[in-house]
Amino acid sequence: MSAVARTLPAPVRTENDLGLGLLRQPGTVLFGPGQRRQVAAIVAGLGPRTLVVTDARMSESEPFREIVDGIEAAGVAVEVYAETEPDLPRENIVDVVSRFGGAQLDSIVGIGGGSCLDLAKVVAVVLAHDTDVRDFYGQFLVPGPGVPVVTVPTTGGTGAEVTCISVVYDSERGMKVGVASPHLQATAAVIDPELTLTCPPGLTAATGADAFSHLIESFTDRAKNPSSAEIAGTLYVGKNVLTDVYCRTGIQLLGTSLERIALRPDDLEARSDTMFAAYCAGMSINTAGTAGVHAIQSPIGALTHTPHGFGVSALLPAVMRFNLPARVPEFAEIGRLLGAADPTRPEIEQAHAGILRIEEILAALGAPLDLKTLGLSPSDFEFVADQALLAVRLTANNPRELTREAILEILERGYADDRSWWSE
């Protein structure tokens, strides 16, 4: 352990003393193989003109054409924007607004991965309020509802189909920023596991790791006991009894489905379990939030240009070990949910078993478990730590205080692939 570790704050456990439960969710969620065929009826019920946003790869696929043809057959005029880029640059939002600002849209349909869904959600409020997306950076700054949105995810990981946040990369600011508001919540989410069957192995691994990280962070988050005013104006109110229900279900599902997908990408049952787990993760992070892993990953992703899911996977071993002293019961329960822990053994041993099983699953999926693999340089550690601390929306959720020294220690251990257990 480096000398830095001696300055780290002691772990302090927080409890949900209020017994609070809070969820935010779409008006309708439709899940199951083949349910994409219901999109047309949902969109037709919203009005005669829609905009479909997607990316170039998805726009050339047969399922995409099938969905668009179905919407048009239902009597709805369809415009298509197929230029969504990864990590949703602000330029995409500006481009959509310039092209379709006067189109009088009745709905917006997002089809694709997280960036496509985030684009649909954020464009819906920007168009409705005729403003620049920068006016909405932050939380609860959107003044009212947007154009109704239908989300159709094609990856099993981000949970963006049910979250009320869109993450935007602002190149002029050199960072990712969030637009967070209940007004970004989709009117309907249609989750069809068949759409993930052609997902490339690398994308499957990255999004699967992302879903796992969402569940782990939500379940081990800080409990905050918010006031009524905080509940009314804060996105992430902390770990709570309702998000825990979704976390338990999602963790249990990923405990078997991810390894099965790695062996057989065409296993529809495993794809369905993974996509349902990703939905559960989205429901959880919508009010509990992500935490230290996601705060630290953002600047690492900007430096290394590596997929978000691989970045969070590479950080998980060190961050889980850092947080463990403040969340032993939760990690022990994860161990039991994954079938890795003997419930008759001491709780700390069960917690260790849970963390080791998570790493085993991620390794089987082909996701990295150390920072050196991402190409991060030790010379960048201080920059990463400083940038991560700017993400207060995320660091405030971490169950153990994240100081600059703590983040540097996490980076050192993550780079060295140090899997020893933290004493404190």
N, C-alpha and C positions, 0 to 999 in steps of 0.2 A: 504493500500500500504506500502511496506517495505521501510526502509530508503534508501536502494540501489537505488530505483527508482528516487530519487532526483538527482542522478549523471548521469542519462541517457542523451544521446545526443538529442537535439531537432530535431523533424521531419523536413526533407527538401525534398520538392517535386522535382522530376526530370521529364523533358519533352523530348519527341522525337522531338527535334527541326529540325532535318534533314528530318523528314518524312520518315525515313528509313523503308524499308521492306526487309526481308531476310528469305528465307526458304532453308533447305537442305532436300532432300527427295529421296526415291528409284527411280530407273528408271521406274518401273511399280508398281502400286498398284491395286490389284484386290479385291473388297469387295462384300460380299453378301452371303446369305445362299447357301450352296452347292458348293461354288467356290473352295473348296479344291480339287475338281476333276480336276481342271486345273493345279495342281502342276506338274503332270507327263509331260504334254506337255512343260511347262516352263523349267523343268529340262532337258528334252531330247534335247531341243534347245541349251543347254550349253555344251553338250558333253556326252561321253559314260560312265563316271564313277563318282559316287557321294558318299558323306558321309552324313548320316542323324544323327543328334545329338538330343537326347531327354532325358527324365528321365525314371525311372523304371515304374512309374505308367502309364505314357502315352504309353510306349512301349507295354503294355499288352492290350491296348484298341483296339476295332474294327476299329474306324476311322484311327488310326495310321497304322494298318495292311493294310487297304484299300488304303491309300496313298502310302505306300511302294510297295504294289502289283502293283499299277498303274504305278509307276515309272519303275519297272522291266518289266512290260508288254510293255512299250514304248522302250525297248531295252537298258536300262541303268543298269549297274552293281551297286548294292547298298551295301555299308558297313554301319553298324549301331553302334553307340555309345550311350548306354542307361543308363549311370551312372552319368548324370549331377545331382549335388546336389544344394540345395537352397543356395542363396547368393554366387553363383559361386566361389568356392575356386580355387586358382591358381593351385592346384594339379590336377584338372580336365583338365586344359589346358595342363599341362605337360604330363598327361596320354594320351590325344588324340594325341599329337605330337609324343610321343614315339611309339604309335601303327600305326599311319597312315602317318608318316613323309615322307615315300618313296612311297606313293601310287599313285602319279601323278593324283590327283583329278581334275575334271573339274568343280565341284560345291560342295557346302556344303549347306545342308538343315537343318534349325533349326525348330523343331516342339515342342511346349510346352509353358511354361511360360517365364518370363523375363530372368531367368538364362540360359535356353536352347538357347534362341535367342542370348543372349550376348555371350555364348560360341561359337556359330556358327560364329558370326561376328569377334570375336577376334582371334579364331583359324585360320580363313581364312587369316589374315594378318601375323600371326606368321609363318604359314606353307609356305606362299609365300616368306617370307624374311629370313627363316631359322635362327630364333633368339629366344631369351628368351622374354617372354611377358613383363618382367620388363624393357626391353629396350624401351618399348612404353608407360610406365606409364606417364601420362601427356597429353598435347594436341598438336596435329599437329606434332607428332614425327614419324609417320608411313611414310616411304619414298615413297611409291607407292601403287598401287592397290593390293588387295589380290585375293584369289580364289573367284569367283562369289558366292554370298550367296542368298538363297531364305528363307524368314522367314514366318513361319506359326504359329501365336499365338493361344493359346488355353485358354487364360484368357483375360478378358476385363479390363485391367488396366495399365500395365506397359508402353505400347507404344513402347517397345523395337524393335518391328518389323520395325519401321521407323526411329529410332534414330541412330546417328553415334557415339555412345559411348557404351562401355561395362564396367560394374562395376565388379571388381575382388576383392575377399577377400584374402589378402596375410597374411597367418597365422604367418609368421616369422616377419612381421612388425606389426601384430596385428591390422590391419585396412583395410578398403575398399579403393581401389584406382581406378581411372578411366583411361581407354585408349580411348582417344577422337580424332577422325580424320575423315574427309570426306571419307577417304578410307575404313571406316567401314560401309559405307552406303550399304544397301542391293541392289542387282540387281533387285529383285522383292519381294514384300510382298503380301501374299495371306491371306486375313482376312475373315474367315468364321465363323459367329456367331453360327452356329450349333455345333461347337467344344466346346462351352462354356456351353452347356445344361447340361452336366454331372459334371460341376465344383462344388465341395463341397461347402456348405454354408459359411464356414469359409474363404475359399479361395476367393469366390465371394465377400464377404464383404471386405477383405483386399485389393484385387486388385481394387475394385470399389472405395474405399477410396483413394487409390493411384492415380487413374485417376483424381479424384476430386481435390486432392492436386496439381497435375501437372497443371491443368487448372487455379486454383486460384493463384498459385504462378506465372505462366507465365503472367497472365493478370494483376497482381499487381506488377510485377517486376520493378526493376530500369530501366529507359531509359538511355542509355549510350552515344549516339551520337559518335560512333566509327569512327576513321580515316580509310582510305583505308588499311593501314598496319594492323590495328587491325582487320578489317573484314577478311583479308587474313590469319591471323594467330591466331585468337581467336575463340573458340567454341561458347561461349555465348556472343553475341553482344548486348543483352538487349531487353526489350519489344519493339515490333515494329508493324507497321500497318498490316503486313501479319500474324504474330502470333496472333494478336488480332482477326482476322477473324475466325481462328480455335478455339480460346478460347470461343468466343461468341457462336458458334455452339455447342461446347462440353458441356458448362455449361448449356445451354438450354435443351439439351438432358438428361443430368444426373438429371436435376430438376424433371423429371417425371420417368425415367426408373429405377433408383436404388430402389425406394420404391416399384415399381411394381415387380421387381425381388425378393425382400424380401418376398413379399406375394405369388408370383407364380414363382418359379425357372424355370419352363418349358415354360415361356412366351417368345417365340422366338422374337417377335417384340421388347420387352423390352431388351432382350439380344442383339439384333441387334443395338438398339439405344445406349446401353452401350458400345458395342465394337466400334461403330463408334466414340463415344465420346472419348474413349481411344486412338483411332487413331489420332483424332484431338489434344489430349493432347500431344501425341508423336511428332506430327508435330510442336507444339508450343515450347516444351522444347528443341527441337533440336537446336534452335538459341536463344531463350529467356532464357532458363535454369530454373532449380529449384533454391530455395533460402534457407532462414533460416530454414524452417521446415525440409528440407532434410539434411541440415548441422547438425542440432541438433539431428535428429533421428539416424544417423549412430552410434555414440557411445552409445546411449541408447539401440539400437538393439543388439549391441555387449555385453552389460552388462546383458540385460534381456532376450535375446534369444526369442524375440517376433517378429511376422511378420512385415516386413517393412511397409505394409499398415496400420496396427494397430498403429504403432509408429507415423506415420505422422498424422493420425486421432486424436490421443491423444494430439498432439502438436498444431493442427490447432486453437482451440479456443484462446489460449494465444497469438500465433504468429499473428493471424489476428487482434486481438485487439491492439497489439503492433504496427503493421504496419498501422493501420487504419488512424492515423493522417496525414500520408504522401500519402494516396491513397483513400481519401473519394469519389471522383467521380467514381473510378473503383468499389469500393464496393457497391456504390449506383446503378451502372449499373448492377452489379451482382444481386442485389435485384430485379431489374426490370426484368432481364432475367429469374429469377426463379419465377416470378409472385408473389413475396412476398412484394414488395414495392409499395406504392402509389406514382406515379410520381408527384402528386400535393403537396406532403409534402416536408419539407426541406431535402436537400441532405443528411445530417448526419443521419436523421431518416431512409431514404431509405437504407443507408449503414448498419445501425444497423439491419434492417430487412433482408438484404442479409446474413449477418453473422449468425443471428439466424436461418434462413432457412437452411443454409448449415449444421449447427449442428443438426437440426431436421432430415434432410435426413440421415446423418451419424448414428444417433441414431436408426432410423428405420432399417438401414442396419445391425445393431448389432456391429458397430465399436465403440471402446472406445473413450471417450472425456476427459479423465484426465490421468495424468501420474502415479498416485498411482495404477490404475488398471493394469498397465504394470508390476508392481513389482519394479519400480525404487525406490531407497532409497535416502533420502535427503543427506546422507553422500557422495553420488556420484555426486552431482550437480557440484562441482568444477572441477572434472575430465571431466564430460560431456562438460562443458563450454570450457575448455582448448582444448579438442579434436575437438569440433565444429569449433573453430577459425582456426584450421589447414586447414579446407575445404574452402580455399579462393576462389576457383572456384565457390562455391555456395554462400558464405556470401557476395561476391561482387555484387550479383544480388539482394540482399534484398533491398526493397525500403527505408528502414530506417537503419541507421548504426547499426551493431550488435557488440557492445562492450562486454567484459566479464561480466560487470555489467548488461547489458541488457539481456544477455542469462541467467544469474542467476535469474533475476527477472521473466523471462518467465518460467523458471523451477519451481520457487516457486509458481507462480500463477497456472501453469498447474498441479502441484501436489495437490494443495489445491482445484482444480476445481473452481477457482475464475473467475466468468464470468462477473465481473463488467467491466465497460468501462474505459480504460486508459485515463487520462486527457491529457497527452502528451506522 
